[in-house]
């Protein structure tokens, strides 16, 4: 498996035990972790009074106990990140069990595009994603892991975090991507922190799943507090998974294409997700991606898909490449393209319109 990153220093290769991998992550990404910890602390302080801050800490303690029961190796790795970065364990825990996101209702607005035969020109399967965030420029890293079972994974994560990567690829030929689905009509029960991940733990799903079907099966039984769209693909199949805390609805590609943003397409789930007037960017980006993919159906390549991710149709905040202007809207924090067929992962950190030129000279090598 091969990773190409627009900022090569942000590609971190991890080996050894969970704690050793955590130390490597913390040491290599120390400055970015400091910045992200400050963002999380400001977010909680800005959106919490004294009583709610106490409640947020109670949720963190309850969710830590849940993690200790079902995946203690994650807490070992979090401890290693804290040691490597020279920061407090509980601060890193807050990045990994992100009460600051769900407590303050801070959506992750992202776009996902999958193209495979017959939509592509070269017979390959590509899964592209942007991660868009409106409240702060969280810094990301690419973690390339060597697992004791003999396979490798690559994931794009908030520096200091391992539980909610936005996209990833494995040497087994499995890729995934995500986009959050948030609505005031979705109610979150605080007691669920004792029995579920606050966000879908995509890090675990990527590590443990053998193929797309296995990923979908594991997602269905993984307890979670919030909702999400996921696209998952392997060499043979692809699926869109619209995931609520209590159910998952699957959809197969139509003519080799799957597209998801930040609303549900399933009629029943759509009633609970955001309406067009509540998240116009989600509907606009979905429309732009759908029209573009259809207009060039049968001709898509890796480079064509990378260029689509730089689209400013709807600039600044309705576009696939999003720019926050005058304190409004979201930033695109990274874009990724997984070449599932050839096991190659390309990551553009920051706005893709700015990061893609940094890949000049290596784009021809990617394919």
C-alpha positions in Angstrom: 0.0 0.0 0.0 1.2 3.5 -0.9 0.4 6.9 0.6 0.9 10.2 -1.1 0.4 13.3 1.1 0.6 17.0 0.0 2.6 17.7 3.2 4.9 14.7 3.5 5.8 15.6 7.1 2.2 14.8 8.1 2.5 11.2 7.0 3.4 9.2 10.2 4.3 5.5 10.0 3.4 3.6 13.2 4.8 0.2 14.4 4.8 -1.7 17.6 2.4 -2.0 20.5 -0.6 0.4 20.8 1.3 2.5 23.4 4.4 2.6 21.2 2.4 3.6 18.2 0.8 6.3 20.4 4.2 7.6 21.4 5.3 7.8 17.8 2.1 9.7 16.8 2.4 12.1 19.8 6.1 12.8 19.2 5.8 13.4 15.4 2.6 15.5 15.6 3.3 17.4 18.8 2.7 20.9 17.5 -0.5 20.0 15.7 -1.8 18.2 18.8 -1.2 21.3 20.9 -3.3 23.3 18.5 -6.1 20.8 18.4 -6.2 20.5 22.2 -6.5 24.3 22.5 -9.4 24.2 20.0 -11.2 21.5 21.9 -10.8 23.4 25.2 -12.1 26.7 23.7 -15.1 24.9 22.1 -16.1 23.4 25.5 -15.6 26.7 27.3 -17.5 28.7 24.7 -20.5 26.5 24.6 -20.8 25.4 28.2 -21.7 27.1 31.5 -20.4 25.7 34.8 -23.2 23.1 35.3 -23.0 21.8 31.7 -19.2 21.7 31.9 -19.6 19.3 34.8 -22.1 17.3 32.8 -19.7 17.1 29.9 -16.9 15.8 32.2 -19.4 13.2 33.5 -20.1 12.0 30.0 -16.3 11.8 29.3 -15.8 9.6 32.4 -18.7 7.3 31.4 -17.5 7.0 27.9 -13.9 6.3 29.0 -15.3 3.4 31.1 -17.1 2.1 28.1 -13.9 2.2 26.0 -12.0 0.4 28.7 -14.5 -2.4 28.6 -14.7 -2.9 24.8 -11.4 -1.7 23.4 -8.8 -1.1 26.1 -6.0 -1.0 23.6 -7.4 2.4 22.4 -6.8 3.9 25.9 -3.3 2.4 25.8 -2.6 4.2 22.5 -4.2 7.5 23.8 -1.8 7.2 26.8 1.1 6.8 24.4 0.0 9.9 22.4 -0.1 11.9 25.6 3.4 10.7 26.6 4.9 11.3 23.1 3.4 14.9 22.9 4.2 15.7 26.6 0.5 16.6 27.4 -2.1 15.5 29.9 -3.8 12.1 29.2 -7.3 13.5 29.9 -6.8 16.3 27.3 -6.0 13.7 24.7 -8.9 11.6 25.8 -11.2 14.6 25.0 -10.0 14.6 21.4 -10.7 10.8 21.1 -14.0 10.8 23.0 -15.1 14.1 21.5 -17.7 15.4 23.9 -16.8 18.9 22.6 -18.3 18.0 19.3 -21.6 16.3 20.3 -22.1 18.4 23.4 -22.0 21.7 21.5 -23.7 20.4 18.3 -20.8 21.1 16.0 -21.4 19.3 12.7 -18.7 17.8 10.5 -19.9 18.8 7.0 -18.3 16.6 4.4 -18.7 15.2 0.9 -18.1 11.7 -0.5 -17.9 10.5 -4.1 -17.4 6.9 -5.2 -16.9 6.0 -8.9 -16.3 2.5 -10.2 -17.1 0.6 -13.4 -18.9 1.6 -15.6 -18.4 5.2 -14.5 -14.6 5.2 -14.8 -12.2 5.1 -17.7 -9.7 2.7 -16.3 -11.7 -0.1 -14.6 -10.6 1.0 -11.1 -12.6 1.9 -8.0 -12.0 5.3 -6.5 -13.4 6.7 -3.2 -13.0 10.5 -2.7 -13.8 12.6 0.4 -13.5 16.1 1.8 -13.7 16.9 5.5 -15.3 20.2 6.2 -15.5 21.8 9.7 -17.1 25.1 10.6 -15.8 26.0 14.0 -12.1 25.7 13.7 -9.2 24.5 11.6 -8.4 21.2 13.3 -5.1 19.9 12.0 -4.9 16.5 10.5 -2.3 13.8 10.0 -2.1 10.6 8.0 -1.4 7.5 10.1 0.0 4.5 8.2 0.0 1.5 10.5 1.7 -1.9 10.4 -0.5 -4.4 12.3 0.7 -7.5 14.0 -1.7 -9.5 11.8 0.5 -8.5 8.8 -1.7 -6.0 7.0 -1.4 -2.2 6.8 -4.0 0.6 7.2 -3.8 4.3 6.4 -6.3 6.8 8.0 -6.7 10.6 8.0 -7.3 11.7 11.6 -7.4 14.8 13.7 -3.8 15.0 15.1 -3.9 13.4 18.5 -7.1 11.4 17.7 -7.5 7.7 16.6 -11.2 7.0 17.1 -12.9 9.0 14.3 -10.8 9.2 11.2 -12.7 10.6 8.2 -11.4 8.2 5.6 -8.9 5.4 5.1 -7.6 2.5 3.1 -6.1 -0.9 3.9 -3.6 -3.2 2.2 -6.5 -5.7 2.0 -8.2 -3.4 -0.5 -10.9 -1.9 1.8 -11.7 1.9 1.8 -14.2 4.0 3.7 -15.2 7.6 4.1 -17.7 9.5 6.2 -19.9 12.6 6.4 -21.8 13.6 9.5 -25.6 13.9 9.6 -26.9 16.3 12.3 -30.3 17.6 13.0 -32.2 19.0 16.0 -34.8 16.3 15.4 -32.2 13.7 16.4 -32.2 13.3 20.2 -29.1 12.1 22.0 -29.6 10.3 25.3 -26.7 11.2 27.7 -26.9 7.8 29.4 -25.7 6.2 26.1 -22.2 7.5 26.9 -22.0 4.4 29.2 -22.8 2.0 26.4 -21.8 3.5 23.0 -19.1 5.5 21.2 -20.0 9.2 20.9 -19.1 9.1 17.2 -18.9 6.0 15.0 -15.5 4.5 15.9 -14.2 4.2 12.3 -10.7 3.6 13.5 -11.8 0.2 14.9 -13.9 -0.6 11.9 -11.0 0.1 9.5 -8.6 -2.0 11.6 -10.8 -5.0 12.1 -12.8 -5.3 8.8 -11.7 -7.7 6.0 -13.9 -6.3 3.3 -16.9 -4.0 2.6 -19.5 -6.6 3.8 -17.6 -7.2 7.0 -17.3 -3.4 7.6 -21.1 -3.1 7.1 -21.8 -6.0 9.5 -19.5 -4.5 12.2 -21.0 -1.1 11.8 -24.5 -2.5 12.4 -23.5 -3.9 15.7 -21.2 -1.1 16.9 -23.1 1.1 19.5 -23.0 4.8 18.6 -24.5 8.0 19.9 -24.8 10.0 16.7 -25.6 9.6 13.0 -23.4 9.4 9.9 -23.2 8.6 6.2 -20.5 6.2 5.2 -19.3 4.9 1.8 -17.4 1.6 1.8 -15.7 -0.2 -1.0 -13.5 -3.1 -1.8 -12.3 -4.7 -5.1 -15.6 -6.4 -5.7 -18.3 -4.2 -4.2 -19.3 -0.9 -2.8 -22.1 0.3 -0.5 -23.5 3.5 1.0 -24.4 3.1 4.7 -26.8 5.6 6.2 -26.3 5.0 9.9 -28.6 6.1 12.8 -27.9 5.0 16.4 -30.6 2.4 16.1 -30.4 1.3 12.4 -28.3 1.2 9.2 -29.8 1.5 5.7 -27.6 0.2 2.9 -27.7 1.3 -0.8 -25.7 -0.1 -3.7 -24.1 2.0 -6.5 -26.3 3.2 -9.4 -24.4 2.8 -12.6 -21.1 2.7 -10.7 -21.7 5.8 -8.6 -22.4 6.6 -5.0 -22.5 10.2 -3.6 -23.3 11.3 0.0 -23.0 14.6 1.8 -24.8 15.6 5.0 -28.4 14.5 4.6 -30.0 11.1 4.3 -31.5 9.8 1.0 -33.5 7.0 2.5 -37.1 8.4 2.7 -37.7 7.3 6.3 -34.4 8.5 7.6 -34.6 11.8 5.6 -37.4 12.9 7.8 -35.0 13.0 10.8 -32.0 14.5 9.0 -31.5 18.1 8.0 -33.8 19.7 5.4 -32.6 21.8 2.5 -33.3 25.1 4.4 -31.4 23.8 7.4 -28.2 22.7 5.5 -28.3 24.2 2.0 -24.7 23.4 1.5 -25.3 19.7 1.8 -27.9 19.7 -0.9 -26.0 22.0 -3.2 -22.8 19.9 -2.9 -24.7 16.7 -3.6 -26.2 18.3 -6.7 -22.9 19.6 -8.0 -21.2 16.2 -7.5 -24.1 14.3 -9.1 -24.3 16.6 -12.2 -20.5 16.5 -12.6 -20.2 12.7 -12.3 -23.1 12.2 -14.7 -21.7 14.6 -17.2 -18.4 12.7 -17.5 -19.8 9.2 -16.8 -17.5 6.5 -18.2 -14.5 8.9 -18.3 -13.5 9.3 -14.6 -9.9 8.9 -13.5 -8.0 9.7 -10.3 -6.8 13.1 -11.6 -10.3 14.0 -12.8 -11.7 13.2 -9.4 -9.0 15.3 -7.7 -9.9 18.2 -9.9 -13.6 17.9 -9.0 -12.7 18.2 -5.3 -11.3 21.6 -6.0 -14.6 22.8 -7.5 -15.7 26.3 -6.4 -19.2 26.1 -7.8 -21.2 27.7 -5.1 -18.2 29.5 -3.5 -17.5 30.0 -0.7 -19.5 27.6 1.5 -21.8 25.8 -1.0 -18.9 24.4 -3.0 -17.1 21.1 -2.7 -13.9 23.0 -1.8 -15.3 25.1 1.0 -14.0 28.4 2.4 -15.1 30.1 5.6 -15.6 33.9 4.9 -16.4 36.6 7.4 -16.9 34.1 10.2 -19.6 32.2 8.3 -19.6 28.7 6.8 -17.0 25.9 6.9 -13.4 25.2 5.8 -12.4 22.1 3.9 -9.6 20.7 6.1 -8.5 17.9 3.8 -9.4 15.8 0.8 -8.5 12.2 0.1 -8.8 9.7 -2.8 -8.4 6.0 -2.2 -7.5 4.0 -5.3 -9.1 0.8 -4.0 -7.9 -1.3 -6.9 -4.2 -0.4 -6.7 -4.1 0.2 -2.9 -3.0 3.8 -3.3 -4.1 6.6 -1.0 -3.7 10.3 -1.9 -4.3 13.0 0.8 -4.5 16.8 0.2 -4.2 18.6 3.5 -6.0 21.9 3.7 -8.2 23.2 0.9 -7.8 21.0 -2.1 -7.6 24.0 -4.4 -4.4 25.0 -2.6 -3.0 21.6 -1.8 -3.4 20.0 -5.2 -0.6 22.1 -6.8 1.7 20.8 -4.1 1.2 17.4 -5.6 2.6 18.5 -8.9 5.3 16.1 -10.0 3.9 13.2 -8.1 0.4 13.0 -9.6 1.7 11.0 -12.5 3.4 8.6 -10.1 0.2 8.0 -8.1 -1.3 5.9 -10.9 
